[in-house]
């Protein structure tokens, strides 16, 4: 049976005309292995060519009804009653030349008539992948196969290739030549979490001492791994990273067996049978230290925060010195206070009480002594507590109404770390308004887009301090207690670029700020991290490292990255390119080696190695890309590029790359003929358009009227630090329906997420928006009174608290369930989040709208349906 419908025909050589076409009623078709197509079921199209409008239907009427099921038959729907009006359509292949007139519509409704519910669903894709890997084990062995999604909970077993928690390749099948890679318009590279373990909650790896481990390549320095090729019965091996042959020392010689030439002791050595392992260096350095720097300027003393801060520190270090902190009792700790000067404290146990030393010459800071400044916690806990009790009673001695420069405590800490040759953490508690010595661009200059890079770039003084911090392994963690900024200064560059963090509070007002401060403080005191780290990246000799993107200062060599501090979530993106053609039989080897010091001063090298397939066929590369990994790669690359390039240029580049990739896949990888009306997507990239659209309209790349420069700077740094799972949840948050009734006899489970759009919200339900940086509880206007009473202890919707709030602790099943669900979801993210209660129809509902990424965003970003339509239209035009 055939049905005559109107079909969109675009011709760049002739005027656009109204044409009729007969199409078989076959719905959506699978257009090749791994390919998905969007089949327009009914459409009536008029493209005006600029001549008499009466030569055809009076308007451009368009309605797509789409389904994303392979090889399915669906009945023809009736035409849509809502008919958007279009302006003249240009044949140029960019979105900015093809903008129709706006019509009244809901936030997620397409102005082109696309049904948002029939588009590929990221929620459904994640749920299907989780179901696929439920109670299964992903065996990571060379060559690595496509792993579960980053958001999928799955156990990983290391059988010779690094876990996807450590290395995720953008594609698990590389093209053999660079020309094919350029044709695909998708990047080759990997997302690396160098301190990650085999599984999410397992950071320990099998280790061996340096004397026990077989030495790696003597030419390029790569470490021994399962992808080394053994020769001459095990007497020498060929390194895939440089192609050179190295001799095996007689102490480590073992013969090989079989055709593949496997050493007989392979299963006994982690460097031969594991994709990830650690080498313990024989040299031991100084243990890491904790240094506290507290602002005692006149404004800080007047602010009234010091009583609370010093009490929290005293409580925590007392607990750490006891049973709870048995492992930190030996950690050396020091204390510094500052106003316009620096106050050092000699905490030597031999002294009857601590001695204060005041340094007034801070331009060229010299230490009067070094002994006694850092003392093991178990020997100085009483001395530090006595000083902390006295700090709120200090009298202001400096006239510092203009603020205190943030680099003052950093310079003091560097002097101490350098004198004692030790790495560690610097915790700064700053209450006075922040100033910078160098002038920075104000926010008005950013929105004028005259010099956008001056907003994101740190000052030269900050960069110099960061380099010194990296050299000495000093990680800066800033607790900023006042939100006042003087001269546009943003204090986050130094903390984030040294592996630390910026925690801001609004004068510690209210119980919620106090609880968040306590949680942040306890987390920062943790010493589970690597200090004085250096990451080296090795790749097969046919490729090279083109760039590396993340929270660090780039050096002269993109394959060697020094860092002051690294933790389990630190993630970087590396981009690769061909230098010559790859051999299909050998594949591509990638290795990362992180050299770092533990908190006890032990030097270790964590090695991760993966072996990837390569192919001469472009279709194989497309089949092995994953949308979440590409999203993580693109977010890090684009957020690093904002330092130098205009934001609009970056948004257009993202759109152009995805459009050209879809056009390439459509032209070269479809095994069946497709019409212009069919959208074709690779199987594992079905969610890529919604992810990329969310990235394009993020606050960093597309600022809204209510977004401030400090908020956007901090969000940029936080995203650059995220791993793939957190990145995917940040750009596509979980929208979780909450139950209205809970049976206390059973432990209910969270319902599955729904699509992140306003159409998913029902006024009679509660929803929790879960993202790494945000936690929102949306309350519909028609939620039953009983549920409001059980959760908020009030029966009136209008009297509910709105905005940042804390749920009351009630002994009701619903309250217990919601609070435990929030606690359980928060364990996957390293930052303490504020809870926002958003009532339907309330003014603060705009906070929620920013996270409904399938809708049109408040800052002007396109809806998912409209963006997908533009990608399809422009990809088709590129092929005409």
N, C-alpha and C positions, 0 to 999 in steps of 0.2 A: 504494500500500500504506500502510495506517495501522497504527500501533502504539499501544496504550493505555499511557500512563505516568502517574505521579503528578506533578502540577504544583503549584508553590508559588503559593498565592493569599493575598494579604494584604488584609484588609478592615478599615478602622478603625471602621466602623459596627456590624459584627456580630462575634460571637466567631470566632476563627480555627478553621477546621474542616479536616478531611481531605477533599480533593476529587479526583476522577478527571477526566482530560481526554484527549481524543484529539488527537494532534499528528501531522502528516504527517512521514514520515521524510525530511527534507530537509537535515538537518545545519545547517551555518552558511550564513546568507544575507547577501548584500549588501543593506543597507537604504537605499540611496540613494547618490548619487555622493559618494565620500569617506567613506562610513560603513562601519563594521565592526561585526559583531554576534557575540555569543557565544551559541550555541544549546545549551541543556542537552539532552543526548541521552537520558539516563535518570535519573530521580530518584524516590525514594519519600519523601514528606514527611508528617510529622505535626506539627502545631502545637497544642500543648496550650492550651486556653482556661481552664484552672483548674478544670474539673469532673472528673468521674469518668474516670480514666486508662484504664479498660477499654473506653471507647466508641471503639475504633479500635485500630490497632497500638500496642504498648506503648512504642515509642520514636520519637524524631524521627530518621529515617534519611535521609541525604541524600548523593547522589553526583552530581557534575557531571563529565561527560566532554566537554571542549570542544576545538574546533579553530578556528584563526584563518586560514582561507583563504576568500576570497569565492566564493560560488556553488559550493561543493564538496559532494559527496555522500560520506558516510562511513557505514560499517556500524555497527550498534548494538553497543556493547560489552556485555559481561556486567556485572552489578552488582558493585560493589566489595565485597570481603569485610570491609574495615574500616569500621565503622559508628559514627561519632561520636555521642555522646549529647548531647542539648540540654536546656537548661532552658527555662522558660516564655519565650516570645518576646513582647516588647512591640511595639506598633505605632508607637511614637514614632520620629521620623526621625533619631536620633543614635546613634552607635555605643555610647556608654556605657550605653544602656538595652537593648542587645541582645548580651549576652556569654554564650556557651554555656559549659558545664562543660568544663574542660580534659581532654584524654585524652592518653595516651602517643603521641608522634609524633616524627618526625625534624624538624630545624630548619626545613626548607623545606616540609614537608608541611602541607597545609591541614587545619585541624580541621573544615572543612565538606565535605571530600571532593573539593575541586577538584584536578585534576591540574596541578601547577606547570609541567610541560613543555608543556602545551597553551595556556598563557597567552601574551599578546603578549610577545615577546622583544626587549629593547632591543639585544642583540647582533645579532640578525638584521636589525633595522631599520637599524642603522648599517652593517652589511655590504651590505645592498641599496642603500643610498644611495651608498656608496663605489663599488659596481659600476656604478651608474647614471651617475656622473660620472667614471668612469675615463677618463683621457686626453681629457676634454672641457673646454671653457672656459665658465665662467659669465659671460655678458655682462651687465653691470650697466647698465641703461638705464632712463630714466623712461617709464612708471611701473615701479617695481621689481617683479619677479616673485619667487616663493618661491625662496630660494637653497638651495644644498646645506646639509646639517647642519653644525654647528660642528665636529664631529669628522671631517668628510670632507675629505680632501686634494684640493684642486681649484684650478686656476688661474683667476683673476678678471681680467676685462678691463673697465676703466672706460670706459663710453660715455655718461656724463652723470648717473650715479647712484652714490653712494658704495658702496664695497665692503662686503660683510657682515662683513669683518674690522674695519671701523670702526663701522658702525651695523647692528644687527639689530633689526628691529621685532618686537614680540610677535606682531602680525598684519600681513600684507602687504595686507590689505583691511579698512579701518575701517568700522564701521557709520556711516550718515549721521547718526544722532541719538543722543543720550545715553540715551534710554529703551531703545533696543535694546541698547546696551552694558551697561546695568544688568541687562537680562534675561539676557544671556549669562553673567554672573558671572565673566568673564575680563578681565584688565587690558588696557588700551591703553597702549602706551608703547614704549620701545626700550632696548636694551642698547648702551652707547656705549663704545668704546675710542678716546679722542680723539687719541692720538698714533700710532695704527696706520696702516699703509700700505695699498696695494691688495691685497697678498698677504702671507702669513704671514712670509716671509723678506725682505720688501721694505718698508722704512719710508720711503724717499725718495719724494717726490711732485714733479710738475712745479710750478715756482714762477714768480713774477713779482714785480718790485719794486712798491712802493707807487705809484710815479709812473707805471708802465706799466699797472697794473690799473684797470679801469673801477670807479668808485666805486659802492658799494652803495646801499641805501635811506637817504635822508636823514632819514626819520622814525623808524624803529625801530632802525636800525644794522645790519640784516642785510646780509650780503656778497653780491656779485654771484654768480649761479649760473645753471644752465641752466633753472630753473623760473620765472625772471622773465618776465613777459608784456610783450612789446614793443608799443608803440603809435605811431601817427603816423609810420610809416616809419622807426622807430628813434630818434625824437627824445626819447622818454620811455618809461618802463617802469612797470608796476604790480607792487608787491611783494605776494606771496601771504601774507606773514607779518603785515602790518598793513593791507593793502588800499589803501595810499596810492600816489599816482603821483609819480615823481621825474623831474626833467629830466636829460638826458645832456649833459655838458659838450661844447662844440664840438670840443675836442681829441680826444675819444674817439668822436665820432659816425661811424657807418657805416650805410648804408641797409639795410633789410630786403628779403627776397625771398620769393616764394611766398605761398600762402594762410595758412600758419602763422606768417608774419612772422619768419623766421629771419634774423639778421644775416649779411651776406655774409662777415664775417671770423670766423665762429663757430669754424671748425676751427683757426684760428691762435691763439686765446686760450683758455688753460686754464680761465679763470673762466666761459667760455661753453659749453665742450664737455665738461668733466670734472666728475664728482661730488665729487672731492677734489683740492685744490691748496693751495699755500702762498703767502702774501703776505709778502715781505721788507720789514720796516720800515726806513725811512731812518735812524731814530735807533738808535744803538748804545749799550748799557749796559756795565757792568763784567763781565768774564769770571768764570765760576764758579771757586771755589777749593776746595781740600781741606784740612781742618783735622783733625789727629789729637789726641785727648785721651786720655791714659794715666793710669790709677789707680796712684799710688805710695804709697798708704796703708800702714800697718804690716801689715795683713792681706794686702794684695796682695804686699808684699815677702816676707812669710813663705810665701806660697802657692807660690812657685817657678815661676810662669807667665811672669814678665817676660822671662826669658832667651829662651824660645821665641817670644814675641810680638814682641819687638824684632828678633830675628833674621829673622822672616818679613817684617816691614815693611821692614827694610833690604834684604833680597833683592829684594822686589817693586819698591821705588822705584828701585833701581839698574837693574833690568831696564826699567822704564818710562822711565828717562832715556836708555836706549840705543836700539838699533834696534827692539826690540819695542814700546817705548812712545814712538815718535817723535812721536805726536800729543799726548802728555801732558808733554813736556819743558817746554812753555811754561806749563803750569798752575801757578798760584801755590799754594804749600803752606805750612802752618804747623804748629807743635807746641805743645801745652799739656800740663802734668802737674798733678795735683791730689791732695791728701789732705783736710785740712780747709781748706786754702788753695788758691790758684790760682797756678801757676808759669808765667809767660810766657817765651818765648825770642826774643831779637832775633837773627834769622838774616841780617842785612845782609851782603852779600858784602864790604863794605869792612872789616868786623871780622876780626881775626885768628882769633877763636874766638867762638862764640855766647855771648851774655850772658843770664843768668837774672834775671827780675824776679818777686818774690814779692808777691802781694796777699793780705793777711790780712783785710781788711774786705770780706767777700763778700756782705753783705746788700744794700748799695748799691754794686755793683761798678763802679769807675771805672778806665779804662785809663791808665797813666802815659805811654804813647806808643803810636803806631799804626804808624809806619814800621818796617819790618824784621820785623813779625809774620807777614806773608805775602810770600813771595819765590818767583819762578819756580823750578820744580824743578831746572832745569839750573844755576841759580846757587847753590842751597842744599843739594844732595844730600849733599855732604861734611859740611856743618854738622849736618844732621839725623842723619846716620849716626853722627857723633861723640857727639851727645847720646844717641841710642838705645843706644850701647854702654855708656854710663855709667849709664843708668837702673837696671839690675839691681843696681848697686853702691850705690844710695842707702841712707842710714840713716834709719829711721823717726824723724820728729821730732814727730809728732802722736799723741796718745792717742785713737785712733778705733775702739776695740773695738766701739762700737755701730753701726758702719757709716758710710758716706758718702752724703749725699743725691744722687740722680741728677741733680737740677736744677742742681747746681753747675757742671759742665762746659758744660751748655746755656746757662746765663746768661753764662759767659765767652765762648762762641762768638758769642752774640748781640751782645755788646758789641763784639767785633772786626768782625763783619759790618756792624754799624750804623756803626761809625767809618769803615770803608772803603767803605761803600755797595755791597757786592757780595753775590751769592748764593753758595751752595755746599753741600758735604756736610760734615757733622760725623761723624767716626768715633770712637766712645767705646769704649775697652777697659777694662772695669770688672771687678774681681776681688773687691772687698770685698762683704759682704752689703748688700743694698739696703734703704734706709729711705725713708719718706715723711714729710714734716712733718705732713700731715694723717692722721688715723686713717681706716682703711678697714675695711669689713665683712670679717669672717673667713669662711672657707669654710663653717663650720657654719651661719651665717646664711643662706647660699644654699640649702643643702639643706633647711632649715626653711621656705624659701619665704616668709619674713616680708617681706624687702625685696630681691627679686631684682635690682632695677635698680641697687642700690648695688654689686653685684658687677661689672657690665659698664660702669658709668659711670666715666669718669676723674674725678679730683679737680678741684676748682676751680683749684688751683694748676697742675695739668698743663694744663688747658684754657687758662689764661692764657699759659703758655709756648708752647703750640702756636700760639695766635693771633700771638704775636710772631714765631715761626719762619716762619709763612706770610707775614707782612708783609715779612720780610727775605729770604725764599727760602732758609731754612736747613733742609736735610733731615738728620734725625738717624738714624744707623745705630749700633745698640748691640750690641757683642759682650760678652755677659755670661758670664764664665768660671766663676762659682760659681752653683750652683742654690739657694743659701740665700736665703730671703726673710724679712725681718724685719717683723713687724706686718702680714702679709698684702699687702704692697706688690707690685704687678706693674709691671715697668718698660716694658711695651710700648706704653702709650698714646701717649707722645710720639713714639717712632719711627714707628709706623704712621700716625698722623694727620698727619705731616709728609712722607709719601711715602717714608719709610725702612723699616727692618726691624729685628727683634730676632733675634739669633742666640745661642742658649744652648748651653753646653758644660758637661760634668761635670768641671770642673777640668782640661780638656785631658789626660785620661788615655787612653793607648793611641794606637796609630798611626792608627786610624780617626778619632778626634777631631781629630788634627793635620791629616790630609788634608782633612777637612771644613772646618776653620778656614782652611786655605790657599785652598781653592776659594771660600769665602765672601768672604774678603778680596780676592781678585783680582777677583771679580765686583763688589764694592762700589766698587772703585777706578775702575770704568768710568764715564765721564762722558757716556755716550750717553743723555741725559735732558733734560727741559725744566725750567727753574727759574722761580720767580716766575710761575706760570701762573694763568690765569683762563679758565674755560670758560663760554661763553654759549650758551644754547639758544634757538632760535627755532622756532616752530611756526605753522601756518596760523591766521589770525585767528579761525577758528571754534572753536579749541581753546586750551587753556592748560596750562602745566606745573603739575601738582598736587604733585609731590614728586620729590626726587632722592635716591638711596640709594647709599652707597659709603663709602670710607675718607676722610672729610673732616669738618671742622666745619661744620654747616649754617649758612648766613647768613640774613639777612632775606628774600632773594629766591631761591626755589628754582631759577630759571632762570639764576642767576649764581653760580658756584662758584669761589672762590679756592683755590689749592693751592700748597704750597711746592715740590713736586717731582712730576713726572709722567713715567712711562716707557711703553714700547710695550705693556706688559701692563695698565696701569692701566685699570680698567673700572668704569663706573657704570651704574646703572639709572635711567631717568627715567619717571615715570608721567604720563599725559596724561588730560584730561577735556574733554568738550564744553562750550562756552559757547553755541553755537547750532548749527543743523543745517548739515551739510556738503553741498556740491553734488557730485553723483555725477560730473559731467563734469570737475570740476577736481581732485578727489583731495585728498590731504593732503601738505603739504610740511613737512619737518623738517630743520633745519640746526643744526650745532654749529660754534662758532668757538673754537679754543683759542689764546689769546695766551700766548706763553712766550718765554723767553730760552734760547738754546743755550749750551753750555759756553764758547763764545768771546765771549759777550755779545751776539750778534746777536738782535734781536727779530723773531720770526716769528708769523704767524697761520695756523694749519692749519684749513682749512674743509672740512667734510663736509656734503653735501646729499643727501637722498633724497626721492623723490616716490612716494607710496603710493596705491593705488586705494581707493575707498570705494564702498559699496553699500548699498542700502535693504534687502537680503535678509540675514537673520541667518546663513543657511547659508553665504554667501560668506565671512563673517568666520571662522567655524569652520574652513573649508577652508584658510585661510591662516595658522593658528597652527602653531607648531612646539614640540614638547615641550622640547627642550634650551634654547631661548630663554626659555620660560616658567619653567623650572627656575632659570636664572640670575637672572631677574627676582625670582622668589619668594625665593630664597636671600638676595639682597641686601636686599630689603624686610624680611624676617623677622629677619635678623641685625641690622638697624638698629633694629627695633622692640623688641628685647630690652632696650634701654636703659630703656624706660619701662613695658613691659607684661609680665604674668606669662607664663611659658613655656607653661603648659597652655592658656591662652587663645589663644596663637599657634598651637599645634598644632591646636586645635579649629577655628580660623578657616581654616587651610589645608584641612582636611578638608571643612569646610562649603562652601567656595568650589568645590572640585572636584566635590563631590556635586551642588551646584546647577547647575553647568555641564553635567554629564552629564545631569541631568534636563531641562535646557533643550534640549539637543541632541536628546534622545530625543523630546521633545514637539513641537518646532517644525521639526526638520531631517530627520526620517526620511521618505523618500518611500514606504516600504512599511510595512505594519502589522507590529508586533513584539509578541511575547508578553512577559509579565513575566519569564520566565526567560531572556530574551536580554539580554546586556550589549552596549550600543551605544556605540562610541567613534568620534570623528572620525579620519580616516585618518592624519593626521600627529600625532595626540595619543595614539596607541596606547601609547607608552612613558611617558606622563605619570603614570599611577598608580605605577609602580615608582620614578620619580624623586621624586615628592612624598612617597612613603612613606619613602624614604631620607633626604630632608630632615627630615621630621617626627621621625625617630628618630636624627638626628645627635647627637653629643655636646654640641653647643651648646644644642639645644632639649630634649634628653632625656638628662640626665647619668646615667652609670652609677656603680656603686660604686667603680670603680677610676679614674674620671676626676677629675683635679684641676682646680681653678679656673684656675691659670695655663695649663694645656694647652688648656682650652676657650676662654679669652680669646684665646690666640694663634691657635687654629684659626679662630675667628670673624674675626679680622682678615685672616688669609691668604685665606679664602674671599671676603671682601668685595673683595679686590684682584684676584681671578681673572677671566680672560676666559671667554666661553661654553664654549670647548673644554675648558679646564682644569676648569671647574665641572662639566661633564657627566662627565668622567673621575673627578673627586673623589667625586661621589655615586654613580657606577656605575663602579668600577675595572675595568680590563682584567684578565681572568684568562686568561693565555696558557700553553698547554701547551708545555713544552720538549722537544726531541727527546732520546732516550736514546743515539742513535748519530748521528754526523755524519761524512759522507765528506769528508775533507780536500781532495779534488780539486774540490769544488763549494762555492759559497757558498749555504748553505741560507737560506730565508726563514722568518720567524716564522709559526707557524700562526695561524689566525684565533682570536679570543677565543671563550671559551665562557661560558655563563650564570654569573652571579656567585652561585653557591649551592653548598652542600656536596655536593649530588648530582652535580655536575660533576667532583668530585675523585676520581680513581682512584688506588688505593694503589700501583699499579705505575708511576706517572708523576711527573714534576716539573712544577710550575706556578709561573709568575711573576705576582705581583699588582702591577700598575703603576698608580699613582695620583700626583697632583702632590706629595703630602706623604709618600707611603709607597712602599716597595719591599720586597716580601716574596718569598722563594723557599721554596715548600712542597715538602717531600720526603716521598713516600709510603713506607710501611714495606716495600713489596715492590719497590722500585726495584732493578734488577739491580746486582750487585756491580761489574760492569765500569763502569757509569755513575758509581757513587759514587767509584770509583778515579780515573776521568778528571776528575771535577769537584772532588772534595774531597781526593784523595790518601789515601783510606782506604777499606777494603772492609767495614767494620763499621758498620751503621746506628746502633747505640747510641753509638758514639764520635764521631758527627758533632757539630760545634759547633752550639749552639742560641742563639737570640737575636741581638743585634746582632753582626755579624761581617764579615769581609772574605774574599772568595773567594781561595784561593791561585792564584798565577799559574803555571799549568802549560802546557806546550807540547803539549797534547792538543787534538784537534779540538773536543771537546765543551766544554772549558774556554774555549777561544778564542771559540767561538760564543756562549756564555752571557755572557761578559764584554763582548763587542762589542755584543750585543743590549742589555744594561743601559746601556752607554754611549750607544748610539743612541737609546734611549727617553728618556734623561735630558736630551738636548739640547732637548727641547720644553718643559722646565720650568725656571724660573729659580732654583730653590733646590737646594742640594746635599742629597741624601737619604741616609739611613742604609739599609743593607741588613740585613734580618732574615732569618735562616734559621729556618724553622718546621718541625719534624719532626712527622709524624702521630702523634697521641696524646700529644704533649708538653704540659707545663703552659702554655707560651707560645703555644699554639694559639689562645688567646682573642684575641690580637692579630689573627689572621687572621679570626676570626669577626666582628669588627667591620666587616670589609670585604666580607663575603658578604651583600650588601644584600637579596637575595631571601629570605634565611632570617630567622627570628626572631632578633633581635640580643640580645647579652648584657645590654644595659641595659633589656630588656623591650619593645623595639619589635616591632610585629607583622610577620609574614612578608608577602611580596608577595601571595601567594594570599589570605590572610585579609583584608588591607587592600582588595584589589580586590573581594572578595566584599561587604564592608561598603559600599563605594562603590556597588555595583550595587543592593543591597537598599535602601539609604537613598534613592537616586535614584528608585527605583520607588515608594517610599512617598510621596515628595513629590508625585507625580502622582496619588495616589489621594484 
